[in-house]
């Protein structure tokens, strides 16, 4: 599975929800159609700015999170300690 697959699926889902073809969306986002097709298909050669242009055009954002499980101290900091 491509590491960006969940993001690319969100992009495609949002595009389809707006009733846009790849060509119509690419034109509206200022991205060449073939470049957008490569992005949506997960082509590893696609530039990161293309991803951000597509996200911005759809009103989507990316949030980052640290890898791994949070420590008990971090959970207590986030949610309080009720024990």
Secondary structure as UniProt FT lines:
FT   TURN            3..4
FT   HELIX           5..17
FT   TURN            18..19
FT   HELIX           22..29
FT   HELIX           33..41
FT   TURN            44..45
FT   HELIX           48..58
FT   HELIX           72..79
//
